[in-house]
Amino acid sequence: MEVYKFRTHKQKEGQSLDEFVTELRNIAKTCEFTNVDKEILSQVIQNCKSNRLRRRALREPDKTLNDILTLGRTLEMADTQATEMERETTVNKITNTNKTYPKTNYKQQRGQQASSSYHNPNYSNRPTRQTQCRNCGGQFPHKNGPCPANGKTCNACHKQNHFAKTLVRQSISWMIKHIKTLALQNLTKNDIKLLPYGGGKPLEVTGACELGVETKHKYGVHKFYVVRGGHGALIGYPTASQLGLVKIIQPISIQAPEKRYPDVFRDEIGKYTGGSVKLHIDTDIRPVAQRNRKTAFHIRPKVEKEIQKLLDQDIIEKIGNTPTPWVSPIVTPPKKNPEEIRLCVDMREANKAIIRERHLLPTVEELIHDLNHASVFSKLDLRAGYHQLELQEPSRYITTFSTHMGLFRYKRLNFGISSASEIFQETIRCVIQNVQNAKNISDDIIIYGKSQEEHDEALNDTLQALQRNGLTVNS
């Protein structure tokens, strides 16, 4: 019965594609389909109202449900905007014509075809244009009786005779017409730097303006930054918090972990006290001393600054009068901050002589299984990751690298070593292995619990284990 109901379910008049898919997904819960998204996609193609969407989906059968939904939303928005533009054009034509017609009483005939009130015989013979009803969002004039919104209460403003979705469409239409004018008229210069998601070049900020923002229960005037380009609009956390849209809850019962475990949260790179790391080097591989790659003169001050920083942190050491069979060049990619560079050692040749340790790395699927039924979570990020593990003296020579300042080598485990990820993962796993509800993937440690008390106990045990072993985390 439920499968039959699912197969015969069609998109209603005036119903959005998202609403139609939501109804299908609710019905599918009791149908026991093997692939729910595939079944929903099939129903959308067969029973959606948009012929353009159906043809596009049939023409491109490799598209997923999400692809079709994205396309459907785009088509719906385009239809809405086109309808608004056509409606304005129609109003302008009627306003500019020399013919006059009796005034229509719209209050008495809301939701019904208004053209019947005109007494001009020539006008009544004109073909009726199908537009979108401003009250229900469906086709106007209505074919099957009065407007579906008549007598209904809006879920957004709680007024009668219209649906909430029409308010959203009217707001979007108003924004398209007026937001550019409002923003450009009130822009003030601002020197703030805004970065896009995932890093990259800073956004070009045109200026700032203050606009009123209203939610269901609150209203406020907030600052908005206008940038060039086709970027989406975002509301930051401070504004969202003041409007009551977002709430951040931190109910950790452990009072001030930074104060209870100051050594773990200190602002420096820790050093693992449980032993040093030995690299297994194949002595049958012939050592390679590669030529120094010249560093551009304008980058040299940044390289010198980074090397001095690593020396001060006891991560690298300068090589004196000792043999250097292995020498690797450096690579200096820029960081997000244009004044800084990232010092990387090209270890490809040296890695040929390093024998990897084969420790199992956990997968995301295994982690998800462990987190099953947990409801409270925390995450700790180890500071500078690999650099907290010290290399044994006999293992350091293979990390030698050349710069315009001379030769240096690592005293800590560095990121270019092929076996570094397995060594680091296994070390941290051993540190927290006695903590019941803590797992790590590389330098990220996740603490979880089915209850607040269980989570807090695991967090406390994890911080104690890190402190005993001299490790530090980012605060």
C-alpha positions in Angstrom: 0.0 0.0 0.0 2.8 2.5 0.9 4.7 1.6 -2.2 1.6 2.3 -4.3 1.1 5.6 -2.5 4.7 6.5 -3.3 4.4 5.6 -7.0 1.2 7.6 -7.5 2.3 10.7 -5.6 2.5 13.7 -7.8 3.7 17.3 -7.4 0.7 19.5 -6.5 -0.2 22.8 -8.1 1.9 25.6 -6.6 4.1 23.2 -4.6 7.8 23.7 -4.7 10.2 20.9 -5.8 11.7 20.8 -2.3 8.3 20.3 -0.7 7.5 17.6 -3.2 10.8 15.7 -2.4 10.2 16.1 1.3 6.8 14.4 1.0 8.3 11.6 -1.1 11.0 11.1 1.5 8.5 10.8 4.3 6.4 8.2 2.4 9.6 6.3 1.5 10.4 5.7 5.2 7.9 2.9 5.3 8.6 1.5 1.8 11.9 -0.3 2.6 13.6 0.8 -0.6 17.2 -0.3 -1.2 18.2 3.0 -2.7 15.8 5.8 -1.5 17.5 8.6 -3.5 17.3 6.6 -6.7 13.5 6.0 -6.2 12.9 9.6 -5.3 14.8 10.7 -8.4 12.6 8.4 -10.6 9.4 9.9 -9.1 10.7 13.5 -9.5 11.4 12.9 -13.2 8.0 11.2 -13.8 5.7 13.4 -11.7 7.2 16.9 -11.4 5.3 19.8 -12.9 8.3 21.3 -14.8 8.6 19.9 -18.3 12.0 21.6 -18.7 13.4 19.8 -15.7 12.0 16.5 -16.9 13.6 16.9 -20.3 16.9 17.9 -18.8 16.9 15.0 -16.5 16.2 12.5 -19.3 18.8 14.1 -21.5 21.5 13.7 -18.8 20.7 10.4 -17.1 24.0 10.5 -15.1 22.9 13.3 -12.9 22.2 12.5 -9.2 19.2 13.5 -7.1 21.1 16.5 -5.6 22.1 17.7 -9.1 18.4 17.5 -10.2 17.3 19.4 -7.1 19.8 22.1 -7.7 18.7 22.5 -11.3 15.1 22.5 -10.2 15.6 25.2 -7.7 17.3 27.3 -10.3 14.5 26.8 -12.8 11.9 27.7 -10.1 13.8 30.9 -9.2 14.1 31.9 -12.9 10.4 31.3 -13.4 9.5 33.4 -10.4 11.7 36.3 -11.5 10.5 36.1 -15.1 6.9 36.2 -13.8 7.6 39.3 -11.7 9.2 41.0 -14.8 6.3 40.1 -17.0 3.8 41.3 -14.4 5.5 44.7 -14.3 5.5 44.9 -18.1 1.8 44.1 -18.2 1.1 46.8 -15.5 3.1 49.4 -17.5 1.2 48.6 -20.7 -2.2 49.0 -19.0 -1.1 52.2 -17.3 0.2 53.8 -20.5 -2.8 52.9 -22.7 -5.4 55.6 -23.6 -8.3 53.3 -22.8 -9.9 53.5 -19.4 -11.8 50.8 -17.5 -13.9 50.7 -14.4 -12.0 50.1 -11.2 -12.1 46.4 -10.0 -13.0 45.6 -6.4 -10.1 43.3 -5.6 -11.1 42.8 -2.0 -14.3 41.0 -3.0 -12.7 39.0 -5.8 -9.3 38.1 -4.3 -8.1 34.8 -5.6 -10.6 34.8 -8.5 -10.3 35.9 -12.1 -10.5 39.7 -12.1 -10.9 40.2 -15.8 -14.7 39.5 -15.6 -15.2 42.8 -13.8 -14.2 44.8 -16.9 -17.1 46.0 -19.0 -15.2 46.7 -22.1 -16.2 44.0 -24.7 -12.9 44.2 -26.5 -11.0 43.5 -23.3 -13.0 40.5 -22.4 -12.1 38.8 -25.6 -8.4 39.0 -25.0 -6.5 35.8 -24.1 -6.0 35.5 -20.4 -2.3 35.5 -19.4 -1.4 32.8 -16.8 0.6 34.3 -14.0 1.5 33.3 -10.5 -1.0 33.9 -7.7 0.5 36.3 -5.1 -1.4 34.5 -2.3 -0.8 30.8 -2.9 2.1 30.9 -5.4 0.2 28.7 -7.9 -1.0 29.4 -11.4 -3.5 32.3 -11.7 -6.3 32.3 -12.6 -7.2 29.1 -10.7 -8.8 26.4 -12.7 -10.4 24.4 -9.9 -12.3 26.8 -7.8 -11.1 29.6 -5.5 -7.5 30.2 -4.3 -6.2 27.5 -2.0 -4.9 30.1 0.4 -8.4 31.5 1.1 -9.1 31.2 4.8 -5.7 29.8 5.6 -3.3 31.2 8.1 0.3 32.1 7.2 3.0 30.2 9.2 5.3 33.1 9.1 3.3 36.2 9.9 0.1 34.5 11.2 -2.1 36.5 8.9 -4.8 35.0 6.7 -5.4 34.4 3.0 -1.8 33.7 1.9 1.0 31.1 2.3 4.4 31.7 3.9 6.3 30.9 0.7 4.8 33.9 -1.1 6.3 36.2 1.5 9.8 34.7 0.8 9.3 35.2 -3.0 8.1 38.8 -2.5 11.1 39.5 -0.3 13.5 38.0 -2.9 11.9 40.0 -5.7 12.1 43.2 -3.6 15.8 42.5 -2.8 16.6 42.0 -6.5 15.0 45.4 -7.4 16.3 47.5 -4.5 19.3 46.0 -2.6 21.8 47.3 -5.1 20.5 50.9 -4.9 20.2 50.8 -1.1 23.8 49.4 -0.6 25.5 51.7 -3.2 23.9 54.8 -1.9 25.0 54.3 1.7 28.5 52.7 1.3 31.3 53.9 3.5 34.9 53.0 2.9 36.3 50.2 5.0 39.8 48.6 5.2 38.8 45.2 6.6 40.4 42.2 5.0 38.0 39.3 4.1 39.2 35.9 3.0 37.1 33.4 1.0 36.4 29.8 2.2 39.4 27.5 1.7 41.9 30.4 1.6 43.0 32.3 -1.5 43.3 35.9 -2.4 41.4 38.5 -0.2 38.0 39.6 -1.4 37.8 43.0 -2.9 35.7 45.0 -0.4 33.8 47.9 -2.0 32.6 49.3 1.3 30.3 48.8 4.2 26.7 49.8 4.9 24.2 49.4 7.7 20.9 47.7 6.9 17.9 46.6 9.0 17.5 42.9 9.6 14.3 41.5 10.9 13.4 38.0 12.1 10.3 36.6 13.6 11.0 38.0 17.1 13.8 40.5 16.7 14.9 43.5 14.7 18.2 45.2 14.5 20.5 47.4 12.4 23.7 45.6 11.4 26.8 46.3 9.3 27.2 44.5 6.0 30.3 44.4 3.8 29.9 44.7 0.1 32.4 42.9 -2.1 32.9 42.7 -5.9 31.9 39.5 -7.7 29.1 37.0 -7.7 29.5 35.8 -4.0 26.6 34.7 -1.9 25.4 36.7 1.1 26.5 35.6 4.6 25.5 36.6 8.1 28.3 36.4 10.6 28.1 34.8 14.0 27.8 38.1 16.0 24.8 39.2 13.9 23.2 35.7 13.9 23.6 35.5 17.7 22.1 38.9 18.3 19.1 38.0 16.1 18.6 34.7 18.0 19.3 32.5 14.9 22.4 30.7 16.4 23.2 29.6 19.9 26.6 28.2 20.9 26.4 25.9 23.9 29.5 24.9 25.8 28.2 23.0 28.9 31.6 21.3 29.8 31.6 20.8 33.5 35.4 20.7 33.8 36.1 24.2 34.9 38.7 26.0 32.8 40.8 23.1 31.3 43.5 25.7 30.5 44.0 26.4 34.2 43.9 22.8 35.3 46.3 21.7 32.7 48.6 24.7 31.9 51.4 22.5 30.5 49.1 21.1 27.9 47.8 24.5 26.7 51.1 26.4 26.9 51.9 28.5 23.9 54.9 26.4 22.7 55.6 23.1 20.9 55.8 20.2 23.3 58.2 17.3 23.2 57.1 13.7 23.7 58.8 12.2 26.8 57.9 8.6 26.1 61.0 8.0 23.9 62.6 9.3 20.7 61.9 8.1 17.1 64.2 5.8 15.2 64.1 5.9 11.4 65.0 2.6 9.8 67.4 3.4 7.0 68.5 1.0 4.2 72.3 1.4 4.1 72.4 -0.4 0.7 70.8 2.6 -0.9 73.5 5.0 -2.3 73.2 8.4 -0.5 72.4 11.4 -2.7 73.6 14.9 -2.0 71.4 17.1 -4.2 72.4 20.5 -5.5 71.1 23.5 -3.7 68.1 25.2 -5.3 68.7 28.9 -5.5 66.3 31.0 -3.4 65.0 34.3 -4.9 66.5 37.3 -3.3 63.2 38.8 -2.3 62.2 35.5 -0.4 65.5 35.1 1.4 64.6 37.4 4.4 61.5 35.3 4.9 63.5 32.0 4.7 66.0 33.4 7.3 63.1 34.4 9.6 61.6 30.9 9.4 64.9 29.1 9.9 65.6 31.3 13.0 62.2 30.4 14.3 62.8 26.7 13.9 66.2 27.1 15.6 64.6 28.9 18.6 62.0 26.2 18.9 64.7 23.5 19.0 63.2 21.8 15.9 66.3 22.0 13.7 70.1 22.4 14.2 72.9 23.8 12.2 75.4 21.2 10.9 79.1 21.8 11.7 82.2 19.9 10.5 80.5 16.5 10.0 80.0 14.4 6.8 76.7 14.9 5.0 76.0 12.0 2.7 72.3 12.9 2.3 71.4 16.5 1.3 67.9 17.6 0.2 66.7 20.9 -1.3 64.0 23.1 0.2 60.7 24.4 -1.3 59.2 27.6 0.0 55.5 27.9 -0.8 53.7 31.1 0.5 51.3 31.0 3.4 48.0 32.9 3.6 49.9 35.7 5.2 52.0 37.1 2.3 54.8 38.0 4.7 55.4 34.4 5.6 56.5 31.3 3.8 56.3 27.6 4.6 59.7 25.8 4.8 59.4 22.3 3.2 62.1 19.8 2.5 62.0 17.8 -0.7 62.6 14.3 0.8 61.8 12.3 -2.3 65.3 11.0 -2.8 65.9 10.4 0.9 62.6 8.5 1.3 63.9 5.9 -1.1 66.3 4.8 1.7 63.8 5.0 4.6 62.0 1.7 5.4 58.4 2.5 6.4 56.8 1.1 9.5 53.5 -0.4 8.7 51.0 0.7 11.3 47.3 0.5 10.6 45.7 3.9 10.1 42.1 4.2 11.3 39.4 4.9 8.7 36.5 7.3 8.9 34.1 4.4 8.8 35.7 2.9 11.9 35.6 6.2 13.7 31.9 6.6 12.9 31.2 3.2 14.3 33.0 4.0 17.5 31.0 7.3 17.8 27.7 5.5 17.5 25.2 6.6 20.2 27.5 9.3 21.4 25.9 12.8 21.9 28.6 15.0 23.4 31.8 15.7 21.6 35.1 17.7 21.9 38.2 17.9 19.7 41.8 18.5 20.6 44.3 19.6 18.0 48.0 18.8 18.8 50.2 21.8 18.3 52.6 21.4 15.3 51.9 17.7 15.1 55.0 15.7 14.1 57.4 18.3 15.6 56.5 17.1 19.1 58.4 13.8 18.5 62.2 13.9 18.8 64.4 12.0 16.3 67.2 9.8 17.6 70.7 11.1 16.9 71.6 8.4 14.4 68.4 9.1 12.4 68.9 12.9 11.9 71.6 12.9 9.2 69.1 11.8 6.5 67.0 14.9 7.1 69.8 17.3 6.1 68.7 20.2 3.9 70.6 23.0 2.2 69.7 26.7 2.2 71.6 29.9 1.2 72.5 30.1 5.0 74.1 26.7 5.0 73.2 23.1 6.0 70.7 22.2 8.7 69.0 19.0 9.8 65.9 18.2 11.8 66.0 17.2 15.5 62.3 16.4 15.4 60.1 14.3 13.1 59.5 16.4 10.0 56.6 16.3 7.5 58.5 15.1 4.5 59.5 11.7 5.9 57.5 8.9 4.2 56.9 6.9 7.4 56.1 10.0 9.6 52.3 9.6 9.4 52.3 5.9 10.7 54.9 6.7 13.4 53.0 9.7 14.7 49.6 7.9 14.5 50.9 4.9 16.5 52.6 7.1 19.1 49.5 9.2 19.9 47.3 6.0 19.9 49.6 4.5 22.6 49.4 7.8 24.6 45.5 7.7 24.8 45.0 3.9 24.5 43.8 3.7 28.2 41.1 6.4 27.7 37.8 4.7 27.0 36.1 7.4 24.8 39.0 9.0 22.9 40.3 8.3 19.4 42.8 10.0 17.2 43.3 10.4 13.5 46.8 11.9 13.1 47.0 15.1 15.2 43.3 15.4 15.9 41.9 13.7 19.0 38.1 13.4 19.4 36.6 12.9 22.8 33.0 11.7 23.0 30.4 10.3 25.4 26.8 9.2 25.6 26.3 11.7 28.4 27.9 14.9 29.6 29.5 13.1 32.6 31.0 10.3 30.4 32.4 12.9 28.0 33.9 15.0 30.8 35.6 12.0 32.3 37.1 11.1 29.0 38.3 14.7 28.4 39.9 14.8 31.8 41.7 11.5 31.3 42.9 12.6 27.8 44.4 15.9 29.1 46.1 14.0 31.9 47.6 11.5 29.5 48.9 14.4 27.2 50.3 16.2 30.2 52.2 13.1 31.5 53.8 12.7 28.0 54.8 16.4 27.5 52.5 17.0 24.6 50.7 20.3 23.9 47.5 21.3 22.1 46.3 24.4 20.4 44.1 26.5 22.7 
